[in-house]
Amino acid sequence: MSQERTSSDHVWILANPKAGARASVETIDRLATLLESRRFRVRRFGKPDELARALESLDSSIRSLVMAGGDGTANLVAQMAPPTVPLIPLPLGTENLLARYLGYDRSPEQIAAAIEAGRVERFDVGECNGRLFLLMVGCGFDAEVVRRVHGSRRGHIRRLSYAGPILRSILTYPFPTLRVSYRDISDSQQPVRVWEGKWAFIVNLPRYARGLTFAPRASGQDGRLDLCLFRSGSLLRSLYYLRRVVRGDHDRLPDCTVVQTDEIHVEVAEAGSAAEVPWQYDGDPGGVLPIDVRVLPQHVSLIVPAETY
């Protein structure tokens, strides 16, 4: 993996107001102080639309754009930032999967050291119905939980926020059949394959909530997406799938498929079905099927951690 270096002294910070607990504010203040002590010129944004306008009129390079919040904040910034702007997550949210993948914790010292070192790598992103995702797309049950969580959201989302929506989804979700068409990049003789089942995960980076990994061999720098598909949808079978995912051997199951691809289409399988099957991206609700997904190789620049700090 090739590394670039950034030399500008301008650092921008977007602070998610929904991650605005006092401890988060103090962490952002500490980061700004550390950066200024290193002679960086810091500009802070409290609203995404303010950042969007600044990016639209950007006429010079910036050293880093700090995404202070959770994975939703990181996704929001990725939607608006040009691929050449180096991004770095300051994890203040619930899961912080992107930060964990890169090796960042909540330490302002670590983030400041990484910005000072200025080591930049290019990563792939996925595009689903015109929206970018850094981590993954989920179709079906998990997306229904995300839809319910955000539908009842009051302020910052915490892990406990998922308890009620998970229980209600377990009791009511009907597990409609999904049809997944994907390009098999390993088979030039039969490039398009069609699969039907109940769960579909489209993975760019191998991180999911609660430490689960549906596609452990996924890489954000291989120009591909990884598909994880489960055929059955009963509650008992779903719990069994979960246990095998925790063990890391679910890909050995005869009713599980894990493949690499770069183009995917997902729809409800039953012709004329009125079922609205939700999908989610990076933990945010995306809408309902159908979806078209593709990979955009090396589409985002991320600052990787310094070796020491």
C-alpha positions as a Markdown table, in Angstrom:
| # | Residue | x | y | z |
|---|---|---|---|---|
| 1 | Met | 0.0 | 0.0 | 0.0 |
| 2 | Ser | 1.5 | 3.3 | -1.1 |
| 3 | Gln | 1.6 | 6.3 | 1.3 |
| 4 | Glu | 1.4 | 10.0 | 0.5 |
| 5 | Arg | 2.3 | 12.9 | 2.7 |
| 6 | Thr | 0.5 | 16.2 | 3.2 |
| 7 | Ser | 2.4 | 19.4 | 3.9 |
| 8 | Ser | -0.3 | 22.0 | 4.5 |
| 9 | Asp | -0.6 | 23.6 | 7.9 |
| 10 | His | -4.4 | 24.0 | 7.7 |
| 11 | Val | -6.5 | 21.6 | 9.9 |
| 12 | Trp | -10.3 | 21.6 | 9.8 |
| 13 | Ile | -12.5 | 20.0 | 12.5 |
| 14 | Leu | -16.2 | 19.1 | 12.1 |
| 15 | Ala | -17.7 | 18.4 | 15.5 |
| 16 | Asn | -21.0 | 16.5 | 15.4 |
| 17 | Pro | -23.4 | 18.4 | 17.7 |
| 18 | Lys | -25.2 | 15.1 | 18.5 |
| 19 | Ala | -22.0 | 13.8 | 20.0 |
| 20 | Gly | -21.8 | 16.9 | 22.1 |
| 21 | Ala | -21.5 | 15.6 | 25.7 |
| 22 | Arg | -19.2 | 17.7 | 27.8 |
| 23 | Ala | -16.4 | 15.0 | 27.6 |
| 24 | Ser | -16.6 | 15.2 | 23.8 |
| 25 | Val | -16.3 | 19.0 | 23.8 |
| 26 | Glu | -13.3 | 18.8 | 26.1 |
| 27 | Thr | -11.7 | 16.2 | 23.8 |
| 28 | Ile | -12.1 | 18.4 | 20.8 |
| 29 | Asp | -10.8 | 21.5 | 22.7 |
| 30 | Arg | -7.8 | 19.4 | 23.7 |
| 31 | Leu | -7.1 | 18.4 | 20.1 |
| 32 | Ala | -7.4 | 22.0 | 18.9 |
| 33 | Thr | -4.9 | 23.1 | 21.6 |
| 34 | Leu | -2.4 | 20.3 | 20.7 |
| 35 | Leu | -2.6 | 21.2 | 17.0 |
| 36 | Glu | -2.2 | 24.9 | 17.6 |
| 37 | Ser | 0.9 | 24.2 | 19.8 |
| 38 | Arg | 2.3 | 22.4 | 16.8 |
| 39 | Arg | 1.8 | 25.6 | 14.7 |
| 40 | Phe | -1.2 | 24.3 | 12.8 |
| 41 | Arg | -4.0 | 26.7 | 11.8 |
| 42 | Val | -7.2 | 25.2 | 13.1 |
| 43 | Arg | -10.7 | 26.0 | 11.8 |
| 44 | Arg | -13.7 | 24.5 | 13.5 |
| 45 | Phe | -17.1 | 23.8 | 12.1 |
| 46 | Gly | -20.2 | 23.1 | 14.2 |
| 47 | Lys | -22.6 | 22.4 | 11.3 |
| 48 | Pro | -22.2 | 20.2 | 8.2 |
| 49 | Asp | -23.6 | 22.7 | 5.9 |
| 50 | Glu | -21.0 | 25.2 | 6.9 |
| 51 | Leu | -18.3 | 22.6 | 6.1 |
| 52 | Ala | -19.9 | 21.8 | 2.8 |
| 53 | Arg | -19.8 | 25.5 | 1.7 |
| 54 | Ala | -16.2 | 25.8 | 2.8 |
| 55 | Leu | -15.3 | 22.7 | 0.8 |
| 56 | Glu | -17.1 | 24.0 | -2.3 |
| 57 | Ser | -15.0 | 27.2 | -2.2 |
| 58 | Leu | -11.7 | 25.4 | -1.2 |
| 59 | Asp | -8.9 | 26.9 | -3.3 |
| 60 | Ser | -5.9 | 25.4 | -1.6 |
| 61 | Ser | -4.9 | 22.2 | 0.2 |
| 62 | Ile | -5.6 | 21.4 | 3.8 |
| 63 | Arg | -3.5 | 19.0 | 5.9 |
| 64 | Ser | -6.4 | 17.2 | 7.4 |
| 65 | Leu | -10.2 | 17.3 | 8.0 |
| 66 | Val | -11.0 | 15.8 | 11.4 |
| 67 | Met | -14.3 | 14.0 | 11.7 |
| 68 | Ala | -15.2 | 14.3 | 15.4 |
| 69 | Gly | -18.1 | 12.0 | 16.1 |
| 70 | Gly | -19.1 | 8.5 | 15.1 |
| 71 | Asp | -19.4 | 6.5 | 11.9 |
| 72 | Gly | -22.3 | 8.6 | 10.8 |
| 73 | Thr | -20.2 | 11.7 | 11.0 |
| 74 | Ala | -17.4 | 10.0 | 9.0 |
| 75 | Asn | -19.9 | 9.0 | 6.3 |
| 76 | Leu | -21.4 | 12.5 | 6.1 |
| 77 | Val | -17.9 | 14.0 | 5.6 |
| 78 | Ala | -17.0 | 11.4 | 3.0 |
| 79 | Gln | -20.1 | 12.3 | 1.0 |
| 80 | Met | -19.0 | 15.9 | 0.7 |
| 81 | Ala | -15.2 | 16.0 | 0.8 |
| 82 | Pro | -13.1 | 15.7 | -2.4 |
| 83 | Pro | -11.1 | 12.5 | -2.6 |
| 84 | Thr | -7.8 | 14.4 | -2.3 |
| 85 | Val | -8.7 | 15.9 | 1.2 |
| 86 | Pro | -7.1 | 13.8 | 3.9 |
| 87 | Leu | -9.6 | 12.7 | 6.5 |
| 88 | Ile | -9.1 | 11.4 | 10.0 |
| 89 | Pro | -11.7 | 10.2 | 12.6 |
| 90 | Leu | -11.7 | 11.4 | 16.2 |
| 91 | Pro | -14.0 | 8.7 | 17.7 |
| 92 | Leu | -16.7 | 10.2 | 19.9 |
| 93 | Gly | -19.7 | 8.1 | 18.8 |
| 94 | Thr | -21.2 | 4.7 | 19.8 |
| 95 | Glu | -19.2 | 2.2 | 17.8 |
| 96 | Asn | -16.5 | 4.1 | 15.9 |
| 97 | Leu | -15.8 | 1.3 | 13.5 |
| 98 | Leu | -13.8 | 3.3 | 11.1 |
| 99 | Ala | -11.5 | 4.6 | 13.8 |
| 100 | Arg | -11.1 | 1.1 | 15.2 |
| 101 | Tyr | -10.2 | -0.3 | 11.8 |
| 102 | Leu | -7.5 | 2.4 | 11.4 |
| 103 | Gly | -6.2 | 1.9 | 14.9 |
| 104 | Tyr | -7.4 | 5.2 | 16.5 |
| 105 | Asp | -8.8 | 5.6 | 20.0 |
| 106 | Arg | -10.2 | 8.7 | 21.7 |
| 107 | Ser | -6.8 | 10.1 | 22.5 |
| 108 | Pro | -6.3 | 13.7 | 21.1 |
| 109 | Glu | -2.6 | 13.1 | 21.5 |
| 110 | Gln | -2.7 | 10.2 | 19.1 |
| 111 | Ile | -4.8 | 12.1 | 16.5 |
| 112 | Ala | -2.5 | 15.2 | 16.7 |
| 113 | Ala | 0.6 | 13.0 | 16.3 |
| 114 | Ala | -1.0 | 11.3 | 13.2 |
| 115 | Ile | -1.9 | 14.7 | 11.7 |
| 116 | Glu | 1.7 | 16.0 | 12.3 |
| 117 | Ala | 3.2 | 12.9 | 10.7 |
| 118 | Gly | 0.9 | 13.4 | 7.7 |
| 119 | Arg | 0.9 | 9.8 | 6.4 |
| 120 | Val | -2.0 | 9.5 | 3.9 |
| 121 | Glu | -3.3 | 6.3 | 2.2 |
| 122 | Arg | -6.0 | 6.0 | -0.4 |
| 123 | Phe | -9.0 | 3.7 | 0.4 |
| 124 | Asp | -11.9 | 2.3 | -1.6 |
| 125 | Val | -15.5 | 3.3 | -0.8 |
| 126 | Gly | -18.7 | 1.7 | -1.9 |
| 127 | Glu | -21.6 | 3.5 | -3.7 |
| 128 | Cys | -25.2 | 2.4 | -3.1 |
| 129 | Asn | -28.0 | 4.2 | -5.0 |
| 130 | Gly | -25.7 | 7.2 | -5.4 |
| 131 | Arg | -24.6 | 7.4 | -1.7 |
| 132 | Leu | -21.2 | 6.5 | -0.5 |
| 133 | Phe | -20.4 | 4.1 | 2.3 |
| 134 | Leu | -17.1 | 3.5 | 4.0 |
| 135 | Leu | -17.9 | 0.3 | 6.0 |
| 136 | Met | -20.8 | -1.7 | 4.7 |
| 137 | Val | -24.4 | -2.0 | 3.6 |
| 138 | Gly | -26.9 | -4.3 | 5.3 |
| 139 | Cys | -30.2 | -5.5 | 3.8 |
| 140 | Gly | -33.0 | -7.0 | 5.8 |
| 141 | Phe | -33.2 | -7.6 | 9.6 |
| 142 | Asp | -30.3 | -5.4 | 10.7 |
| 143 | Ala | -31.5 | -2.6 | 8.5 |
| 144 | Glu | -34.9 | -2.8 | 10.1 |
| 145 | Val | -33.3 | -2.4 | 13.5 |
| 146 | Val | -31.4 | 0.6 | 12.2 |
| 147 | Arg | -34.6 | 2.1 | 10.8 |
| 148 | Arg | -36.4 | 1.7 | 14.1 |
| 149 | Val | -33.5 | 3.2 | 16.1 |
| 150 | His | -33.3 | 6.3 | 14.0 |
| 151 | Gly | -37.1 | 6.6 | 13.8 |
| 152 | Ser | -37.3 | 6.9 | 17.6 |
| 153 | Arg | -34.1 | 8.8 | 18.0 |
| 154 | Arg | -33.9 | 11.5 | 20.6 |
| 155 | Gly | -30.4 | 13.0 | 20.7 |
| 156 | His | -27.3 | 10.8 | 20.8 |
| 157 | Ile | -27.6 | 7.1 | 20.0 |
| 158 | Arg | -26.2 | 4.8 | 22.7 |
| 159 | Arg | -25.9 | 1.0 | 22.7 |
| 160 | Leu | -29.0 | 0.8 | 24.9 |
| 161 | Ser | -30.9 | 2.6 | 22.2 |
| 162 | Tyr | -30.8 | -0.6 | 20.2 |
| 163 | Ala | -32.4 | -2.9 | 22.8 |
| 164 | Gly | -36.1 | -2.0 | 22.1 |
| 165 | Pro | -35.8 | -2.0 | 18.3 |
| 166 | Ile | -34.0 | -5.3 | 18.3 |
| 167 | Leu | -36.7 | -6.9 | 20.4 |
| 168 | Arg | -39.5 | -5.5 | 18.3 |
| 169 | Ser | -37.8 | -6.5 | 15.1 |
| 170 | Ile | -37.4 | -10.1 | 16.4 |
| 171 | Leu | -41.1 | -10.3 | 17.2 |
| 172 | Thr | -42.4 | -8.8 | 13.9 |
| 173 | Tyr | -39.8 | -8.9 | 11.1 |
| 174 | Pro | -41.1 | -11.4 | 8.4 |
| 175 | Phe | -37.7 | -12.1 | 6.7 |
| 176 | Pro | -38.8 | -11.6 | 3.1 |
| 177 | Thr | -36.7 | -13.3 | 0.4 |
| 178 | Leu | -34.0 | -11.2 | -1.2 |
| 179 | Arg | -32.6 | -11.7 | -4.7 |
| 180 | Val | -29.0 | -10.7 | -5.1 |
| 181 | Ser | -27.3 | -10.5 | -8.5 |
| 182 | Tyr | -23.6 | -9.9 | -8.5 |
| 183 | Arg | -20.6 | -10.0 | -10.8 |
| 184 | Asp | -18.4 | -13.0 | -10.1 |
| 185 | Ile | -14.9 | -11.6 | -10.7 |
| 186 | Ser | -13.4 | -15.0 | -10.3 |
| 187 | Asp | -15.4 | -16.6 | -13.2 |
| 188 | Ser | -15.1 | -15.1 | -16.6 |
| 189 | Gln | -17.3 | -17.9 | -18.0 |
| 190 | Gln | -20.3 | -17.1 | -15.8 |
| 191 | Pro | -19.7 | -13.5 | -14.7 |
| 192 | Val | -23.3 | -12.8 | -13.4 |
| 193 | Arg | -24.6 | -15.0 | -10.5 |
| 194 | Val | -28.0 | -14.8 | -8.8 |
| 195 | Trp | -28.6 | -15.9 | -5.2 |
| 196 | Glu | -31.8 | -15.9 | -3.1 |
| 197 | Gly | -32.0 | -15.8 | 0.7 |
| 198 | Lys | -32.9 | -13.7 | 3.8 |
| 199 | Trp | -29.7 | -11.7 | 4.8 |
| 200 | Ala | -27.3 | -9.7 | 2.6 |
| 201 | Phe | -24.2 | -7.8 | 3.8 |
| 202 | Ile | -22.0 | -5.9 | 1.4 |
| 203 | Val | -18.7 | -5.1 | 3.0 |
| 204 | Asn | -15.9 | -2.6 | 2.2 |
| 205 | Leu | -14.1 | -2.6 | 5.6 |
| 206 | Pro | -14.3 | -5.7 | 7.8 |
| 207 | Arg | -15.9 | -4.0 | 10.8 |
| 208 | Tyr | -19.4 | -4.3 | 12.2 |
| 209 | Ala | -21.2 | -3.4 | 15.4 |
| 210 | Arg | -20.3 | -5.4 | 18.6 |
| 211 | Gly | -17.1 | -6.6 | 17.1 |
| 212 | Leu | -18.8 | -8.9 | 14.5 |
| 213 | Thr | -17.0 | -9.6 | 11.2 |
| 214 | Phe | -19.1 | -10.9 | 8.4 |
| 215 | Ala | -16.3 | -10.8 | 5.8 |
| 216 | Pro | -13.0 | -11.1 | 7.7 |
| 217 | Arg | -10.9 | -11.1 | 4.5 |
| 218 | Ala | -12.3 | -7.8 | 3.2 |
| 219 | Ser | -9.9 | -5.0 | 2.5 |
| 220 | Gly | -10.5 | -1.4 | 1.9 |
| 221 | Gln | -7.6 | -1.3 | -0.6 |
| 222 | Asp | -8.2 | -4.1 | -3.0 |
| 223 | Gly | -10.7 | -2.5 | -5.4 |
| 224 | Arg | -13.4 | -5.0 | -4.4 |
| 225 | Leu | -16.4 | -5.5 | -2.2 |
| 226 | Asp | -17.1 | -8.6 | -0.2 |
| 227 | Leu | -20.6 | -10.2 | -0.1 |
| 228 | Cys | -21.9 | -12.2 | 2.9 |
| 229 | Leu | -25.2 | -14.0 | 2.2 |
| 230 | Phe | -27.3 | -16.2 | 4.5 |
| 231 | Arg | -30.1 | -18.3 | 3.0 |
| 232 | Ser | -32.5 | -18.9 | 6.0 |
| 233 | Gly | -34.3 | -16.4 | 8.1 |
| 234 | Ser | -36.0 | -18.0 | 11.1 |
| 235 | Leu | -35.2 | -16.7 | 14.5 |
| 236 | Leu | -33.5 | -19.9 | 15.6 |
| 237 | Arg | -31.5 | -20.1 | 12.4 |
| 238 | Ser | -30.5 | -16.4 | 12.7 |
| 239 | Leu | -29.2 | -17.0 | 16.2 |
| 240 | Tyr | -27.2 | -20.0 | 14.9 |
| 241 | Tyr | -25.7 | -17.8 | 12.2 |
| 242 | Leu | -24.8 | -15.2 | 14.8 |
| 243 | Arg | -23.0 | -17.8 | 16.9 |
| 244 | Arg | -21.0 | -19.0 | 13.8 |
| 245 | Val | -20.1 | -15.3 | 13.0 |
| 246 | Val | -18.8 | -14.9 | 16.5 |
| 247 | Arg | -16.7 | -18.1 | 16.1 |
| 248 | Gly | -15.5 | -16.8 | 12.7 |
| 249 | Asp | -16.4 | -20.0 | 10.7 |
| 250 | His | -19.8 | -19.0 | 9.2 |
| 251 | Asp | -18.3 | -19.1 | 5.7 |
| 252 | Arg | -18.1 | -22.9 | 6.1 |
| 253 | Leu | -21.9 | -23.3 | 6.3 |
| 254 | Pro | -23.6 | -24.7 | 3.2 |
| 255 | Asp | -26.3 | -22.0 | 3.4 |
| 256 | Cys | -23.8 | -19.1 | 3.7 |
| 257 | Thr | -22.0 | -17.6 | 0.7 |
| 258 | Val | -19.0 | -15.2 | 1.0 |
| 259 | Val | -17.6 | -13.9 | -2.3 |
| 260 | Gln | -15.7 | -10.9 | -3.7 |
| 261 | Thr | -17.3 | -8.7 | -6.4 |
| 262 | Asp | -17.4 | -5.1 | -7.6 |
| 263 | Glu | -21.1 | -4.8 | -8.7 |
| 264 | Ile | -24.3 | -5.9 | -6.9 |
| 265 | His | -28.0 | -5.5 | -7.3 |
| 266 | Val | -30.4 | -6.5 | -4.5 |
| 267 | Glu | -34.2 | -6.6 | -4.8 |
| 268 | Val | -37.2 | -8.3 | -3.2 |
| 269 | Ala | -37.5 | -11.7 | -4.8 |
| 270 | Glu | -41.3 | -12.2 | -4.8 |
| 271 | Ala | -42.7 | -10.7 | -8.0 |
| 272 | Gly | -45.3 | -8.0 | -7.3 |
| 273 | Ser | -44.5 | -8.1 | -3.6 |
| 274 | Ala | -45.6 | -5.1 | -1.6 |
| 275 | Ala | -42.9 | -5.8 | 1.1 |
| 276 | Glu | -40.6 | -2.9 | 1.7 |
| 277 | Val | -37.3 | -4.3 | 2.7 |
| 278 | Pro | -35.0 | -1.7 | 4.3 |
| 279 | Trp | -31.3 | -1.2 | 3.8 |
| 280 | Gln | -28.7 | 0.6 | 5.9 |
| 281 | Tyr | -25.2 | 2.0 | 5.2 |
| 282 | Asp | -22.6 | 2.6 | 7.9 |
| 283 | Gly | -25.3 | 2.4 | 10.5 |
| 284 | Asp | -27.7 | 4.9 | 9.0 |
| 285 | Pro | -31.0 | 4.1 | 7.3 |
| 286 | Gly | -30.8 | 4.2 | 3.5 |
| 287 | Gly | -34.3 | 3.5 | 2.3 |
| 288 | Val | -35.9 | 0.4 | 0.8 |
| 289 | Leu | -34.9 | -2.1 | -1.9 |
| 290 | Pro | -33.9 | -2.3 | -4.7 |
| 291 | Ile | -30.3 | -1.1 | -4.6 |
| 292 | Asp | -27.4 | -1.0 | -7.0 |
| 293 | Val | -24.0 | -1.1 | -5.4 |
| 294 | Arg | -20.5 | -0.7 | -6.9 |
| 295 | Val | -17.0 | -0.1 | -5.6 |
| 296 | Leu | -15.1 | 3.2 | -6.2 |
| 297 | Pro | -11.4 | 2.2 | -5.9 |
| 298 | Gln | -9.1 | 4.6 | -3.9 |
| 299 | His | -11.8 | 7.2 | -3.6 |
| 300 | Val | -11.1 | 8.5 | -0.2 |
| 301 | Ser | -7.8 | 9.7 | 1.5 |
| 302 | Leu | -7.3 | 8.8 | 5.1 |
| 303 | Ile | -4.5 | 9.7 | 7.5 |
| 304 | Val | -3.1 | 6.6 | 9.1 |
| 305 | Pro | -1.7 | 6.5 | 12.6 |
| 306 | Ala | 1.9 | 7.7 | 13.4 |
| 307 | Glu | 4.1 | 4.9 | 14.6 |
| 308 | Thr | 4.6 | 6.6 | 18.0 |
| 309 | Tyr | 3.0 | 9.5 | 19.7 |
